[in-house]
Amino acid sequence: MLRAIILAGAVGAALAIYFIFSLYVFPQSFQASVKPSRPEALITAVNLSRSDLALGEKLVVSVTGTNRGDRADMQIVSVGFPNFTSPDSIRILQHDFRQRPFTINATDPVGSGYAGTEETVNATYASIEAFSRPWETGSTYTIELEVTPEAEGNFIMVVKAVALPHTWDGAHYPREGTMDYQSEFVDQYSVKVTKP
Amino acid sequence: MSYSRPGSAALAYGTGHKFLAGCVLVSIGILLAAGGGSWDITNHLLNKPETFFAPPHAILYSGVGAAVVGAVLLFSSSKRLGKVVWPAKMAAAGVILLVSAGPVDFVWHSAFGLDGLLSPPHFVLVSGMVLSSMGALAGMAFHKSMSLQNGEPLRLHPALIVIAILPLWLALSGLVDMFTLPFSRTDYFNFDPNPTFAVVFAAIGFPFVIAACLCGASVLAGRRFGAMSITGAAFVVTSMLSAIIPNDALLDTIPFYALNIIPIVAADAILSYRYWRPFRIPVYAAGAIVGITFFMLYYPLIAHTYNEFTNIGRIVWPSVTIPIYFELLATVYPLVVPPAAAMGAVGALAADKIAARNKFL
């Protein structure tokens, strides 16, 4: 009988210690010590092979991104083409991102406001999303695209970078300026397309 | 040992050892496959690999290879005794499912690209793992039973118990994971479970699996202290290696996760105390205790299941897994304790009834 009581007491004490540590001590400790990571997304270079071209000619676009902050679980370099609704006239020549870039067509649902998929909108134009997952501190990746404008006039490209999870303003680039349909800042580039 | 050909004692003796070796090899193979599969899930979350040739796949398919060799050994040694006993048939059937899942998976990838966690080929694969590990476990018990005298209780060596139970536990956990984790949406198909179904199934399935496996380990050891604790420790270590250590952001939570050995040892002590053995209540209590640890034992992946229900759209990135998990621990865990305790008790009772009465022999 005494042994049974001692055993029951020991088991009870062990379980009490377990639940106190699991449900209180450790959670409190982690809340105090775990700080959100702060990746810093940057576009360090955008190169266009031409500043003007004739209709039917091809344009080569090279975009380089880097992360100057903490490791990002995922960082995206987005190259958007407001003149296109589909990526049919875009070809990826080469890239060194960890994963294969994917394409966005107009009307595809996409995240907005740097909130990932918590808030979505429908895309209004085509874009190429190159990403690395994870994106380590100091790593740099480049994508090179060949683009064939489909009409005369100003051919526009918009470029941005977003690190996820988006924990601070430095996780997106640029940090100010023009906003796209996703309510996210972009840098804008254009070339003149003339008659052939 | 009493086999069906009493005139071939030497043959039976040697064949009996081959039979056991086959069972052990099948179990070890499934352990590697299940462990590799668990690591693969983590690898996909961290690195989104796009190639078949990744280290977790190497471990997984090495395990499949070992299981195939084990099944051949098991089946052939059983046949030599004049009769293919049902554990050998079960293990062989499981391995056939395992092996056939490979080419089906390849065809599926070719047609539909990379698949998610739940897909028809993956379901066949995990079902094969469950079946073959069950067959191996039953085979080990069958092998031992051949040497028992009348009335002697079945008792396996603790090392054999761990080798038999751990792969079955991992495979069953993988089966529950398939229907609870939101990792099955691809370009072509959306096999993600309904979030409500997922949280309910997790609260029922995981406690049942934990309790059935751990209490089964205790019963197979003759309710002696130790085997259950060692099996639990092996699960904790395997999960640490496959789900926590690969993610740098989670390394600080290793002590939190290691604490899970405490309720397992406590349950083992309850079950092994001999003056309580005639009673059912210790079985229910032990099952309930290990059942309610499911939320901690299946960290960190369980955060994805419950996050999908409480905050759909919020992604559980590797770097924010800790705050999201502990938020869920505070808000959701108190609600799932009662069903988890109940299903843990049910699992313990099921294991007690099956294993203690040799129902599988």
Boltz contact constraints between the chains, C-beta under 6 A:
constraints:
  - contact:
      token1: [A, 7]
      token2: [B, 273]
      max_distance: 6.0
  - contact:
      token1: [A, 11]
      token2: [B, 266]
      max_distance: 6.0
  - contact:
      token1: [A, 11]
      token2: [B, 269]
      max_distance: 6.0
  - contact:
      token1: [A, 14]
      token2: [B, 262]
      max_distance: 6.0
  - contact:
      token1: [A, 14]
      token2: [B, 266]
      max_distance: 6.0
  - contact:
      token1: [A, 15]
      token2: [B, 266]
      max_distance: 6.0
  - contact:
      token1: [A, 18]
      token2: [B, 259]
      max_distance: 6.0
  - contact:
      token1: [A, 18]
      token2: [B, 262]
      max_distance: 6.0
  - contact:
      token1: [A, 18]
      token2: [B, 263]
      max_distance: 6.0
  - contact:
      token1: [A, 21]
      token2: [B, 259]
      max_distance: 6.0
  - contact:
      token1: [A, 22]
      token2: [B, 259]
      max_distance: 6.0
  - contact:
      token1: [A, 22]
      token2: [B, 296]
      max_distance: 6.0
  - contact:
      token1: [A, 26]
      token2: [B, 256]
      max_distance: 6.0
  - contact:
      token1: [A, 27]
      token2: [B, 326]
      max_distance: 6.0
  - contact:
      token1: [A, 30]
      token2: [B, 322]
      max_distance: 6.0
  - contact:
      token1: [A, 30]
      token2: [B, 326]
      max_distance: 6.0
  - contact:
      token1: [A, 34]
      token2: [B, 322]
      max_distance: 6.0
  - contact:
      token1: [A, 37]
      token2: [B, 319]
      max_distance: 6.0
  - contact:
      token1: [A, 73]
      token2: [B, 317]
      max_distance: 6.0
  - contact:
      token1: [A, 73]
      token2: [B, 318]
      max_distance: 6.0
  - contact:
      token1: [A, 73]
      token2: [B, 319]
      max_distance: 6.0
  - contact:
      token1: [A, 99]
      token2: [B, 48]
      max_distance: 6.0
  - contact:
      token1: [A, 99]
      token2: [B, 50]
      max_distance: 6.0
  - contact:
      token1: [A, 116]
      token2: [B, 315]
      max_distance: 6.0
  - contact:
      token1: [A, 117]
      token2: [B, 313]
      max_distance: 6.0
  - contact:
      token1: [A, 118]
      token2: [B, 313]
      max_distance: 6.0
  - contact:
      token1: [A, 118]
      token2: [B, 314]
      max_distance: 6.0
  - contact:
      token1: [A, 133]
      token2: [B, 48]
      max_distance: 6.0
  - contact:
      token1: [A, 165]
      token2: [B, 317]
      max_distance: 6.0
  - contact:
      token1: [A, 165]
      token2: [B, 320]
      max_distance: 6.0
